[in-house]
């Protein structure tokens, strides 16, 4: 009887072990192994800290999901950007986060993405051919220009204005248009000079240095972004012409806020590259998961001046 009970106990134990092992095997089989997806990102330049913050937000979101992000820097060259996008398609990207150098000349790359089935999330600067992108995510750039104009009009009753724009970049052209529309019809505020600054510090500094040779009167500079405005400031300081000039940028960068604290510049319409990056990643995954997403997402800017600077972190982005 005792031997029979021992045999029964052993049989039950063996059956339990088999059941556990089989169950574990089933669990391993049922648990889907995550195959990393490959995402691509390209920005018009990395010679601007704004795009570093934007990239970091996207990278954190993608890698946080166990996926892979590859990126390229075309250095303000649209042909190079198109070629780099073709390379990323060959590397197997499923999604492209795209900030174009030239809103029109990026079309061949958009066509290649469509042919390859790559999802395009257009960030920060709108492409002309929006039918090729799933969604656009950007700051309300027009309103950013409006905010600068409104602040200027509160500070001075009249102005002769220099504008540093960048016609191939819609974010900057929309900012300038918002500014111009706000002062339209008021002869006290006149634009006396406009020139492209490529959205970069060095180029914009050269633009203002050349402008100063014209010996034209002015008392306001609008930079299409913060690097443009800071480049203007550098040139004005070099030639000792900064006194009495209001300088406006658009970004809310740490460098610009540091100059605000010193009283060297007047104000910046701030945007949040971190927010744009986070929203872009969320919408990309929503789309891949079969959800319907909005074709256009606008994020509101806000004005930072010396008067309200204490409410913001000077050494960081929003």
ZARONU-868898 format. One record per residue: x, y, z of N, C-alpha, C in turn; residue number from 1. Coordinates in nm, 2 decimals. Atoms other than C-alpha are relative to their C-alpha. Last residue first. Layout:
N
X:Y:Z:X:Y:Z:X:Y:Z:NUM
...
//
This chain:
318
0.13:0.02:-0.06:1.01:7.51:-2.28:-0.04:-0.14:-0.04:318
0.11:-0.02:0.09:1.38:7.51:-2.35:-0.13:-0.03:0.07:317
0.06:0.11:0.07:1.65:7.55:-2.09:-0.11:0.04:-0.09:316
-0.10:0.09:0.06:1.89:7.79:-1.93:-0.05:-0.12:-0.07:315
-0.09:-0.07:0.09:1.65:8.08:-1.87:0.09:-0.10:-0.07:314
-0.13:0.05:-0.03:1.37:7.87:-1.71:0.09:0.06:-0.11:313
-0.06:0.10:0.09:1.06:8.08:-1.75:0.14:-0.04:0.04:312
0.09:0.12:0.00:0.84:8.28:-1.51:0.05:-0.11:-0.09:311
-0.02:0.08:-0.12:1.12:8.52:-1.43:-0.09:-0.12:0.01:310
-0.11:0.10:0.01:1.12:8.63:-1.79:0.01:-0.09:0.12:309
0.06:0.13:-0.05:0.78:8.81:-1.76:0.10:-0.11:0.00:308
0.10:-0.02:-0.11:0.90:9.17:-1.78:-0.05:-0.13:0.05:307
-0.07:-0.01:-0.12:1.22:9.08:-1.98:-0.10:0.01:0.12:306
-0.08:-0.13:0.00:1.00:8.96:-2.26:0.07:0.01:0.14:305
-0.09:-0.02:-0.11:0.86:8.62:-2.35:0.08:0.13:-0.01:304
-0.11:-0.10:0.00:0.56:8.60:-2.58:0.08:0.00:0.13:303
0.02:-0.09:-0.10:0.36:8.28:-2.63:0.12:0.10:0.01:302
-0.12:-0.06:-0.05:0.32:8.03:-2.91:-0.03:0.10:0.11:301
0.00:-0.15:-0.02:0.02:7.81:-2.96:0.13:0.05:0.05:300
-0.03:-0.03:-0.14:0.07:7.46:-3.10:0.02:0.15:0.02:299
-0.07:-0.13:-0.03:-0.10:7.37:-3.43:0.02:0.02:0.15:298
0.00:-0.03:-0.15:-0.19:7.02:-3.54:0.09:0.12:0.02:297
-0.08:-0.12:-0.04:-0.28:6.95:-3.90:-0.02:0.03:0.14:296
-0.10:-0.03:0.10:-0.40:6.63:-4.07:0.08:0.12:0.03:295
0.03:-0.13:0.07:-0.56:6.51:-3.75:0.10:0.03:-0.10:294
-0.06:-0.11:-0.07:-0.51:6.14:-3.67:-0.03:0.13:-0.08:293
0.01:-0.12:0.09:-0.72:5.83:-3.74:0.06:0.12:0.07:292
0.08:-0.11:-0.05:-0.60:5.53:-3.54:0.00:0.11:-0.11:291
0.13:-0.01:0.07:-0.47:5.22:-3.71:-0.09:0.11:0.04:290
0.10:0.09:-0.07:-0.19:5.14:-3.47:-0.14:0.01:-0.06:289
-0.04:0.14:0.02:0.07:5.28:-3.71:-0.09:-0.10:0.06:288
0.03:0.03:0.14:-0.13:5.61:-3.71:0.04:-0.15:-0.03:287
0.14:0.00:0.02:-0.13:5.63:-3.33:-0.04:-0.05:-0.14:286
0.04:0.13:-0.05:0.24:5.55:-3.32:-0.15:-0.02:-0.01:285
-0.06:0.10:0.09:0.32:5.84:-3.55:-0.05:-0.14:0.05:284
0.08:0.01:0.11:0.08:6.07:-3.36:0.05:-0.11:-0.10:283
0.13:0.06:-0.04:0.25:6.00:-3.03:-0.09:-0.02:-0.13:282
-0.02:0.14:-0.03:0.60:6.06:-3.18:-0.14:-0.07:0.03:281
-0.04:0.07:0.12:0.50:6.39:-3.34:0.01:-0.15:0.02:280
0.12:0.01:0.07:0.33:6.51:-3.02:0.02:-0.08:-0.13:279
0.08:0.10:-0.08:0.65:6.44:-2.82:-0.13:-0.02:-0.08:278
-0.05:0.13:0.01:0.86:6.62:-3.08:-0.08:-0.11:0.07:277
0.02:0.04:0.14:0.64:6.92:-3.10:0.05:-0.14:-0.02:276
0.14:0.04:0.01:0.63:6.94:-2.72:-0.03:-0.05:-0.15:275
0.02:0.13:-0.08:1.01:6.93:-2.69:-0.15:-0.05:-0.02:274
-0.05:0.11:0.09:1.05:7.19:-2.97:-0.03:-0.13:0.07:273
-0.06:0.11:-0.07:0.84:7.43:-2.76:0.04:-0.12:-0.09:272
0.06:0.13:0.03:0.77:7.77:-2.90:0.07:-0.11:0.08:271
-0.06:0.13:-0.04:0.84:8.12:-2.77:-0.08:-0.12:-0.05:270
0.12:0.08:0.00:0.76:8.45:-2.94:0.05:-0.15:0.02:269
0.00:0.12:0.09:1.08:8.63:-2.84:-0.14:-0.06:0.01:268
0.10:0.10:-0.02:1.13:8.98:-2.69:0.01:-0.11:-0.10:267
0.13:-0.04:-0.05:1.33:9.29:-2.66:-0.10:-0.10:0.03:266
0.11:0.03:0.10:1.70:9.22:-2.69:-0.13:0.03:0.07:265
-0.06:-0.02:0.13:2.02:9.34:-2.50:-0.10:-0.02:-0.11:264
0.06:-0.12:0.06:1.84:9.38:-2.16:0.05:0.03:-0.14:263
-0.10:-0.11:0.01:2.08:9.14:-1.99:-0.06:0.13:-0.06:262
-0.04:-0.03:-0.14:1.80:8.91:-1.89:0.09:0.11:0.01:261
0.11:-0.07:-0.06:1.68:8.92:-2.25:0.03:0.05:0.14:260
-0.01:-0.14:0.05:2.02:8.82:-2.37:-0.11:0.09:0.05:259
-0.11:-0.06:-0.08:2.00:8.51:-2.15:0.02:0.14:-0.04:258
0.05:-0.04:-0.13:1.65:8.45:-2.29:0.12:0.05:0.09:257
0.08:-0.12:0.01:1.79:8.45:-2.64:-0.04:0.05:0.13:256
-0.09:-0.11:0.03:2.06:8.20:-2.56:-0.07:0.13:-0.01:255
-0.07:-0.04:-0.12:1.81:7.97:-2.38:0.10:0.12:-0.03:254
-0.12:0.08:-0.02:1.59:7.97:-2.69:0.07:0.05:0.13:253
-0.01:0.02:-0.15:1.24:8.11:-2.68:0.12:-0.08:0.04:252
-0.05:0.13:-0.05:1.19:8.05:-3.05:-0.02:-0.02:0.15:251
0.11:0.10:-0.02:1.10:8.37:-3.24:0.07:-0.14:0.03:250
-0.03:0.13:0.05:1.33:8.68:-3.22:-0.12:-0.09:0.01:249
0.10:0.10:-0.03:1.27:9.05:-3.17:0.05:-0.13:-0.07:248
-0.03:0.13:0.07:1.53:9.32:-3.14:-0.09:-0.11:0.04:247
0.07:0.11:-0.05:1.44:9.68:-3.05:0.03:-0.12:-0.08:246
0.06:0.09:0.10:1.71:9.93:-3.14:-0.07:-0.12:0.07:245
0.13:-0.05:0.04:1.78:10.23:-2.91:-0.07:-0.09:-0.10:244
0.08:-0.09:-0.09:2.15:10.16:-2.88:-0.13:0.04:-0.06:243
0.11:0.06:-0.07:2.26:9.86:-3.09:-0.09:0.09:0.08:242
0.12:-0.06:0.05:2.48:10.05:-3.34:-0.13:-0.06:0.07:241
0.05:-0.10:-0.10:2.82:10.00:-3.19:-0.12:0.07:-0.04:240
-0.01:-0.13:0.06:2.95:9.83:-3.51:-0.05:0.11:0.10:239
-0.14:-0.01:0.06:3.03:9.50:-3.34:0.02:0.14:-0.05:238
-0.10:-0.02:-0.10:2.72:9.54:-3.12:0.14:0.02:-0.05:237
0.03:-0.14:-0.05:2.49:9.58:-3.42:0.10:0.03:0.11:236
-0.04:-0.09:0.10:2.65:9.27:-3.59:-0.01:0.15:0.06:235
-0.15:0.01:0.01:2.61:9.06:-3.28:0.06:0.10:-0.09:234
-0.05:-0.06:-0.12:2.25:9.17:-3.23:0.15:0.01:0.00:233
0.01:-0.14:0.02:2.17:9.08:-3.59:0.05:0.08:0.12:232
-0.10:-0.04:0.09:2.31:8.73:-3.53:0.00:0.15:-0.03:231
-0.13:-0.01:-0.07:2.10:8.71:-3.22:0.12:0.03:-0.09:230
0.00:-0.12:-0.08:1.79:8.79:-3.42:0.13:0.02:0.08:229
-0.01:-0.12:0.09:1.87:8.54:-3.69:0.00:0.12:0.09:228
-0.13:-0.01:0.05:1.95:8.27:-3.42:0.01:0.12:-0.10:227
-0.09:-0.06:-0.09:1.62:8.35:-3.25:0.14:0.01:-0.05:226
-0.02:0.09:-0.12:1.40:8.30:-3.55:0.10:0.06:0.09:225
0.10:0.10:0.03:1.26:8.51:-3.84:0.01:-0.12:0.11:224
-0.06:0.12:0.05:1.45:8.80:-3.69:-0.10:-0.11:-0.01:223
0.08:0.12:-0.02:1.26:9.13:-3.66:0.08:-0.12:-0.06:222
-0.04:0.11:0.09:1.49:9.43:-3.62:-0.09:-0.12:0.04:221
0.05:0.14:-0.04:1.35:9.76:-3.49:0.06:-0.10:-0.10:220
0.01:0.01:-0.14:1.49:10.12:-3.48:-0.06:-0.13:0.05:219
0.09:0.11:-0.05:1.59:10.20:-3.83:0.01:-0.01:0.15:218
0.05:0.00:-0.13:1.76:10.48:-4.03:-0.09:-0.11:0.03:217
0.14:-0.02:-0.01:1.95:10.38:-4.34:-0.04:0.01:0.15:216
0.02:-0.12:-0.08:2.33:10.42:-4.36:-0.15:0.04:0.00:215
0.10:-0.09:0.07:2.35:10.17:-4.64:-0.04:0.12:0.07:214
-0.08:-0.08:0.10:2.67:10.02:-4.49:-0.09:0.09:-0.08:213
-0.05:-0.12:-0.07:2.46:9.90:-4.19:0.08:0.09:-0.10:212
0.11:-0.10:0.00:2.27:9.66:-4.43:0.05:0.13:0.07:211
0.02:-0.06:0.14:2.59:9.48:-4.51:-0.10:0.11:0.00:210
-0.12:-0.07:0.02:2.66:9.41:-4.13:0.00:0.07:-0.14:209
0.01:-0.13:-0.07:2.30:9.32:-4.09:0.13:0.09:-0.02:208
0.11:-0.08:0.06:2.31:9.05:-4.35:-0.01:0.14:0.06:207
-0.05:-0.06:0.13:2.65:8.93:-4.23:-0.10:0.08:-0.07:206
-0.10:-0.10:-0.04:2.51:8.88:-3.88:0.05:0.07:-0.12:205
0.08:-0.12:-0.04:2.21:8.70:-4.03:0.09:0.11:0.04:204
0.05:-0.06:0.12:2.44:8.45:-4.21:-0.08:0.13:0.03:203
-0.11:-0.06:0.08:2.64:8.38:-3.90:-0.05:0.08:-0.12:202
-0.07:-0.11:-0.07:2.34:8.33:-3.67:0.10:0.07:-0.09:201
-0.13:0.03:-0.07:2.13:8.11:-3.90:0.07:0.12:0.05:200
0.03:0.05:-0.13:1.77:8.11:-4.02:0.12:-0.03:0.09:199
-0.01:0.15:0.00:1.88:8.13:-4.38:-0.03:-0.05:0.14:198
-0.11:0.03:-0.09:1.92:8.51:-4.33:0.02:-0.14:0.02:197
0.00:0.14:-0.05:1.71:8.63:-4.62:0.12:-0.02:0.09:196
-0.10:0.09:0.07:1.67:9.01:-4.66:0.00:-0.14:0.07:195
0.03:0.14:-0.02:1.41:9.28:-4.59:0.11:-0.08:-0.07:194
-0.10:0.09:0.06:1.47:9.65:-4.55:-0.04:-0.14:0.04:193
-0.09:-0.07:0.09:1.26:9.96:-4.47:0.10:-0.09:-0.07:192
-0.11:0.09:0.03:0.95:9.79:-4.32:0.09:0.07:-0.10:191
-0.04:0.03:0.14:0.73:10.07:-4.20:0.12:-0.09:0.00:190
-0.09:0.12:-0.01:0.53:10.13:-3.88:0.03:-0.04:-0.14:189
-0.10:-0.03:-0.10:0.38:10.48:-3.84:0.10:-0.11:0.01:188
-0.12:-0.06:0.06:0.20:10.43:-4.17:0.11:0.03:0.10:187
-0.05:-0.10:-0.10:-0.05:10.20:-4.00:0.13:0.05:-0.06:186
0.10:-0.11:-0.01:-0.25:10.01:-4.27:0.04:0.11:0.10:185
0.05:-0.05:0.13:-0.06:9.68:-4.21:-0.10:0.11:0.02:184
-0.03:-0.14:0.01:0.12:9.65:-3.87:-0.06:0.06:-0.13:183
0.04:-0.08:-0.12:-0.05:9.33:-3.78:0.03:0.14:-0.01:182
0.15:-0.02:0.00:-0.04:9.19:-4.13:-0.04:0.08:0.12:181
0.03:-0.10:0.10:0.34:9.24:-4.15:-0.15:0.03:0.00:180
-0.05:-0.13:-0.05:0.40:9.05:-3.82:-0.04:0.11:-0.10:179
0.08:-0.04:-0.12:0.18:8.76:-3.92:0.04:0.14:0.05:178
0.13:-0.04:0.05:0.35:8.75:-4.26:-0.09:0.05:0.11:177
-0.01:-0.14:0.05:0.69:8.75:-4.10:-0.13:0.05:-0.05:176
-0.02:-0.09:-0.11:0.59:8.45:-3.89:0.01:0.15:-0.05:175
0.13:-0.02:-0.07:0.44:8.27:-4.19:0.02:0.10:0.12:174
0.08:-0.09:0.08:0.76:8.33:-4.39:-0.13:0.02:0.06:173
-0.05:-0.14:-0.01:0.97:8.19:-4.10:-0.09:0.09:-0.09:172
0.01:-0.05:-0.14:0.77:7.87:-4.07:0.04:0.14:0.02:171
0.13:-0.05:-0.03:0.74:7.84:-4.44:-0.02:0.04:0.14:170
0.05:0.06:-0.12:1.11:7.81:-4.50:-0.13:0.06:0.04:169
0.02:0.14:0.03:1.22:7.88:-4.86:-0.05:-0.08:0.12:168
0.12:0.03:0.09:1.16:8.26:-4.82:-0.02:-0.15:-0.02:167
-0.06:0.11:0.07:1.40:8.30:-4.52:-0.11:-0.06:-0.09:166
0.09:0.11:0.02:1.34:8.63:-4.33:0.08:-0.12:-0.06:165
-0.09:0.11:0.05:1.55:8.90:-4.16:-0.09:-0.13:-0.02:164
0.05:0.14:-0.01:1.32:9.20:-4.14:0.10:-0.10:-0.05:163
-0.08:0.09:0.08:1.45:9.56:-4.07:-0.05:-0.15:0.03:162
-0.03:0.14:-0.03:1.19:9.80:-3.94:0.08:-0.08:-0.10:161
-0.06:0.04:0.13:1.15:10.17:-3.92:0.06:-0.14:0.02:160
-0.12:0.09:0.02:0.92:10.22:-3.63:0.04:-0.01:-0.14:159
-0.04:0.01:0.14:0.66:10.45:-3.48:0.12:-0.08:-0.01:158
0.11:-0.06:0.08:0.47:10.48:-3.15:0.03:-0.01:-0.15:157
-0.04:-0.12:0.07:0.72:10.25:-2.97:-0.12:0.04:-0.09:156
-0.13:-0.07:-0.05:0.68:10.00:-2.69:0.03:0.12:-0.08:155
0.02:-0.05:-0.13:0.32:9.88:-2.73:0.12:0.08:0.05:154
0.09:-0.12:0.00:0.36:9.86:-3.10:-0.04:0.05:0.13:153
-0.07:-0.11:0.06:0.66:9.63:-3.06:-0.09:0.13:0.00:152
-0.09:-0.04:-0.11:0.47:9.39:-2.83:0.07:0.13:-0.05:151
0.08:-0.06:-0.10:0.19:9.37:-3.09:0.08:0.05:0.11:150
0.05:-0.13:0.04:0.43:9.31:-3.37:-0.08:0.07:0.11:149
-0.12:-0.09:0.01:0.61:9.03:-3.19:-0.05:0.14:-0.04:148
-0.04:-0.03:-0.14:0.28:8.86:-3.09:0.12:0.10:0.00:147
0.09:-0.09:-0.06:0.16:8.87:-3.45:0.04:0.05:0.13:146
-0.03:-0.13:0.06:0.47:8.70:-3.58:-0.09:0.11:0.06:145
-0.13:-0.04:-0.06:0.42:8.41:-3.34:0.04:0.14:-0.05:144
0.03:-0.07:-0.12:0.05:8.41:-3.45:0.13:0.04:0.07:143
0.06:-0.13:0.03:0.16:8.33:-3.80:-0.02:0.08:0.13:142
-0.10:-0.10:0.03:0.39:8.06:-3.67:-0.05:0.14:-0.04:141
0.08:-0.10:0.08:0.12:7.86:-3.50:0.10:0.12:-0.03:140
0.05:-0.12:-0.08:0.38:7.61:-3.38:-0.08:0.08:-0.09:139
-0.08:-0.11:-0.01:0.40:7.29:-3.59:-0.05:0.11:0.10:138
-0.01:-0.04:-0.14:0.28:6.94:-3.65:0.09:0.12:0.01:137
-0.09:-0.11:-0.02:0.17:6.85:-4.00:-0.01:0.04:0.15:136
0.04:-0.11:-0.08:0.00:6.51:-4.06:0.11:0.11:0.01:135
0.11:0.05:-0.08:0.00:6.21:-4.28:-0.05:0.11:0.08:134
-0.03:0.02:-0.15:0.22:6.37:-4.54:-0.13:-0.04:0.07:133
-0.10:0.10:-0.02:0.22:6.34:-4.92:0.03:-0.03:0.14:132
0.07:0.13:0.02:-0.10:6.54:-4.97:0.09:-0.12:0.02:131
0.04:0.06:-0.13:0.08:6.83:-4.80:-0.07:-0.13:-0.02:130
0.08:0.10:0.05:0.27:6.93:-5.12:-0.05:-0.09:0.12:129
0.10:-0.05:0.09:0.41:7.26:-5.00:-0.10:-0.11:-0.04:128
-0.03:0.02:0.14:0.59:7.12:-4.70:-0.11:0.05:-0.09:127
0.09:0.07:0.09:0.52:7.28:-4.36:0.06:-0.02:-0.14:126
0.01:-0.08:0.12:0.80:7.36:-4.12:-0.08:-0.07:-0.11:125
-0.06:-0.13:-0.01:0.80:7.24:-3.76:-0.02:0.09:-0.12:124
-0.02:-0.07:-0.12:0.73:6.87:-3.83:0.06:0.14:-0.02:123
-0.07:-0.12:0.03:0.59:6.67:-4.12:0.00:0.09:0.12:122
0.05:-0.09:-0.10:0.52:6.31:-4.02:0.07:0.13:-0.02:121
-0.07:-0.12:-0.03:0.57:6.10:-4.33:-0.07:0.09:0.10:120
0.08:-0.10:-0.06:0.47:5.73:-4.34:0.08:0.13:0.03:119
-0.05:-0.07:-0.12:0.69:5.53:-4.57:-0.10:0.11:0.05:118
0.09:0.02:-0.11:0.51:5.31:-4.82:0.04:0.05:0.13:117
-0.05:0.11:-0.09:0.80:5.29:-5.06:-0.09:-0.03:0.12:116
-0.02:0.12:0.08:0.62:5.48:-5.34:0.05:-0.12:0.09:115
0.13:0.06:0.04:0.49:5.73:-5.09:0.02:-0.13:-0.07:114
0.06:0.06:-0.12:0.84:5.79:-4.95:-0.13:-0.06:-0.03:113
-0.07:0.13:-0.03:0.99:5.83:-5.29:-0.06:-0.06:0.12:112
0.04:0.09:0.10:0.73:6.10:-5.38:0.06:-0.14:0.03:111
0.13:0.04:-0.04:0.81:6.28:-5.06:-0.06:-0.10:-0.09:110
-0.02:0.09:-0.11:1.18:6.27:-5.15:-0.14:-0.04:0.05:109
-0.04:0.14:0.04:1.10:6.41:-5.49:0.02:-0.10:0.11:108
0.10:0.08:0.06:0.89:6.69:-5.33:0.05:-0.14:-0.05:107
0.00:0.13:-0.07:1.16:6.83:-5.10:-0.09:-0.10:-0.07:106
-0.09:0.09:0.06:1.21:7.11:-5.35:0.02:-0.13:0.07:105
0.04:0.05:0.13:0.89:7.29:-5.25:0.09:-0.11:-0.05:104
0.14:0.06:0.00:0.92:7.34:-4.87:-0.05:-0.05:-0.13:103
0.07:-0.08:0.10:1.30:7.38:-4.89:-0.14:-0.06:-0.01:102
-0.08:-0.11:0.03:1.51:7.25:-4.60:-0.08:0.10:-0.09:101
-0.07:-0.02:0.13:1.24:7.02:-4.49:0.09:0.12:0.00:100
0.00:-0.15:0.00:1.16:6.91:-4.13:0.08:0.04:-0.12:99
-0.06:-0.09:0.10:1.05:6.55:-4.18:-0.01:0.14:0.03:98
0.03:-0.13:-0.06:0.99:6.27:-3.92:0.08:0.10:-0.09:97
-0.10:-0.10:0.02:1.00:5.96:-4.15:-0.06:0.13:0.07:96
0.05:-0.13:-0.03:0.81:5.64:-4.06:0.12:0.10:-0.01:95
0.15:0.01:0.02:0.86:5.28:-4.18:-0.06:0.14:0.01:94
0.08:-0.08:-0.09:1.24:5.31:-4.23:-0.15:-0.02:-0.03:93
0.12:0.07:-0.05:1.41:5.02:-4.40:-0.09:0.08:0.09:92
-0.03:0.06:-0.13:1.77:5.12:-4.46:-0.13:-0.05:0.07:91
-0.07:0.13:0.03:1.68:5.18:-4.83:0.04:-0.07:0.13:90
0.10:0.09:0.05:1.43:5.44:-4.72:0.06:-0.13:-0.03:89
0.07:0.05:-0.12:1.70:5.60:-4.50:-0.11:-0.09:-0.05:88
-0.08:0.10:-0.07:1.92:5.63:-4.81:-0.07:-0.06:0.12:87
-0.01:0.12:0.08:1.65:5.79:-5.01:0.08:-0.10:0.07:86
0.13:0.07:-0.02:1.59:6.04:-4.73:0.00:-0.13:-0.08:85
-0.01:0.07:-0.13:1.97:6.12:-4.74:-0.14:-0.07:0.04:84
-0.09:0.11:0.01:1.95:6.20:-5.11:0.00:-0.08:0.13:83
0.07:0.10:0.08:1.65:6.43:-5.06:0.08:-0.13:-0.01:82
0.11:0.06:-0.09:1.83:6.60:-4.77:-0.08:-0.10:-0.08:81
-0.06:0.09:-0.09:2.14:6.65:-4.99:-0.10:-0.07:0.09:80
-0.04:0.12:0.08:1.94:6.80:-5.26:0.06:-0.10:0.09:79
0.11:0.08:0.02:1.78:7.03:-5.00:0.03:-0.12:-0.09:78
-0.01:0.04:0.14:2.10:7.16:-4.86:-0.11:-0.10:-0.04:77
0.06:-0.11:0.08:2.06:7.35:-4.53:0.01:-0.03:-0.15:76
-0.07:-0.13:0.00:2.31:7.13:-4.35:-0.05:0.10:-0.10:75
-0.03:-0.05:0.13:2.15:6.80:-4.46:0.08:0.13:-0.01:74
-0.01:-0.14:-0.01:2.17:6.64:-4.11:0.04:0.05:-0.14:73
-0.09:-0.06:0.09:2.05:6.28:-4.10:0.00:0.15:0.02:72
0.03:-0.14:0.04:1.87:6.06:-3.85:0.12:0.05:-0.09:71
-0.12:-0.05:0.07:1.82:5.70:-3.75:-0.03:0.14:-0.05:70
0.00:-0.12:0.07:1.57:5.60:-3.48:0.13:0.03:-0.07:69
-0.13:-0.06:0.04:1.52:5.25:-3.36:-0.03:0.13:-0.08:68
-0.02:-0.01:0.15:1.23:5.10:-3.17:0.13:0.07:-0.02:67
-0.08:0.11:0.04:1.19:4.97:-2.81:0.03:0.00:-0.15:66
0.09:0.11:0.04:0.91:5.20:-2.73:0.07:-0.12:-0.06:65
0.08:0.04:-0.11:1.13:5.43:-2.53:-0.10:-0.11:-0.03:64
-0.08:0.10:-0.07:1.36:5.44:-2.83:-0.07:-0.06:0.13:63
-0.01:0.12:0.09:1.09:5.61:-3.03:0.08:-0.11:0.08:62
0.12:0.06:0.02:0.99:5.86:-2.76:0.01:-0.13:-0.08:61
0.04:0.05:-0.13:1.34:5.95:-2.64:-0.13:-0.08:-0.02:60
-0.08:0.12:-0.03:1.45:5.99:-3.00:-0.04:-0.07:0.13:59
0.04:0.11:0.09:1.16:6.22:-3.08:0.08:-0.12:0.03:58
0.14:0.04:-0.03:1.22:6.44:-2.78:-0.05:-0.11:-0.08:57
-0.01:0.08:-0.12:1.60:6.44:-2.84:-0.14:-0.04:0.04:56
-0.05:0.14:0.02:1.55:6.54:-3.20:0.00:-0.08:0.13:55
0.11:0.07:0.07:1.33:6.85:-3.11:0.04:-0.15:-0.02:54
0.11:0.03:-0.10:1.59:6.95:-2.85:-0.11:-0.07:-0.06:53
-0.06:0.10:-0.09:1.88:6.92:-3.10:-0.11:-0.04:0.10:52
0.02:0.13:0.06:1.66:7.10:-3.36:0.06:-0.11:0.08:51
0.14:0.03:0.01:1.63:7.41:-3.14:-0.02:-0.14:-0.05:50
0.04:0.09:-0.12:2.00:7.40:-3.07:-0.14:-0.04:0.00:49
0.10:-0.07:-0.07:2.06:7.53:-3.43:-0.05:-0.08:0.12:48
-0.07:-0.12:-0.05:2.34:7.41:-3.65:-0.09:0.10:0.07:47
-0.02:0.02:-0.14:2.16:7.08:-3.67:0.09:0.11:0.06:46
-0.13:-0.02:-0.05:2.01:7.18:-4.00:0.01:-0.05:0.14:45
-0.06:-0.09:0.10:1.70:7.13:-4.22:0.15:0.02:0.04:44
0.03:-0.14:-0.03:1.60:6.84:-3.99:0.08:0.08:-0.10:43
-0.09:-0.09:0.06:1.58:6.47:-4.08:-0.05:0.14:0.02:42
0.02:-0.14:-0.03:1.44:6.18:-3.89:0.10:0.09:-0.07:41
-0.10:-0.10:0.05:1.39:5.82:-3.97:-0.03:0.14:0.04:40
0.05:-0.13:0.03:1.21:5.54:-3.79:0.12:0.08:-0.05:39
-0.10:-0.10:0.03:1.29:5.17:-3.78:-0.06:0.13:-0.05:38
0.03:-0.08:0.12:1.06:4.93:-3.61:0.11:0.10:-0.02:37
-0.01:-0.15:0.01:1.20:4.69:-3.36:-0.03:0.06:-0.13:36
-0.09:-0.03:0.11:1.06:4.34:-3.36:0.01:0.15:-0.02:35
0.01:-0.13:0.06:0.90:4.28:-3.02:0.11:0.01:-0.11:34
-0.13:-0.07:-0.01:0.87:3.91:-2.95:-0.01:0.13:-0.07:33
-0.05:-0.05:0.13:0.50:3.82:-2.91:0.14:0.07:0.03:32
-0.05:-0.13:-0.02:0.43:3.62:-2.59:0.07:0.05:-0.13:31
0.10:-0.10:0.02:0.22:3.33:-2.70:0.05:0.14:0.02:30
0.05:0.00:0.14:0.51:3.10:-2.77:-0.10:0.11:-0.02:29
-0.11:-0.06:0.08:0.69:3.19:-2.44:-0.05:0.01:-0.14:28
-0.01:-0.14:-0.03:0.36:3.14:-2.25:0.11:0.06:-0.09:27
0.12:-0.07:0.06:0.30:2.81:-2.42:0.01:0.15:0.02:26
-0.03:0.00:0.14:0.65:2.69:-2.32:-0.11:0.07:-0.08:25
-0.10:-0.10:0.03:0.59:2.80:-1.97:0.03:0.01:-0.14:24
0.06:-0.13:-0.01:0.26:2.60:-1.97:0.10:0.11:-0.02:23
0.08:-0.02:0.12:0.44:2.29:-2.10:-0.06:0.14:0.00:22
-0.09:-0.02:0.11:0.70:2.32:-1.83:-0.07:0.03:-0.13:21
-0.07:-0.13:-0.02:0.44:2.37:-1.57:0.09:0.03:-0.11:20
0.10:-0.11:0.03:0.22:2.08:-1.70:0.07:0.14:0.01:19
0.03:-0.01:0.15:0.52:1.85:-1.73:-0.09:0.11:-0.03:18
-0.12:-0.06:0.06:0.62:1.93:-1.37:-0.02:0.02:-0.15:17
0.00:-0.14:-0.03:0.26:1.87:-1.25:0.12:0.07:-0.07:16
0.10:-0.07:0.09:0.25:1.54:-1.43:0.00:0.15:0.02:15
-0.06:0.00:0.14:0.58:1.43:-1.27:-0.10:0.07:-0.09:14
-0.11:-0.10:0.01:0.45:1.53:-0.93:0.05:0.01:-0.14:13
0.07:-0.14:-0.01:0.12:1.34:-0.98:0.11:0.11:-0.01:12
0.08:-0.02:0.13:0.31:1.03:-1.10:-0.06:0.13:0.00:11
-0.10:-0.03:0.11:0.56:1.05:-0.81:-0.07:0.03:-0.13:10
-0.06:-0.13:-0.03:0.27:1.07:-0.56:0.10:0.04:-0.11:9
0.11:-0.09:0.04:0.09:0.77:-0.72:0.05:0.14:0.02:8
0.01:-0.01:0.15:0.41:0.57:-0.71:-0.10:0.10:-0.04:7
-0.12:-0.07:0.05:0.46:0.66:-0.34:0.00:0.01:-0.15:6
0.02:-0.15:-0.03:0.10:0.57:-0.26:0.12:0.08:-0.05:5
0.10:-0.04:0.10:0.15:0.22:-0.43:-0.02:0.15:0.01:4
-0.07:-0.01:0.12:0.47:0.16:-0.23:-0.10:0.06:-0.11:3
-0.09:-0.12:-0.01:0.28:0.24:0.09:0.07:0.02:-0.13:2
0.08:-0.12:0.00:0.00:0.00:0.00:0.09:0.13:0.00:1
//
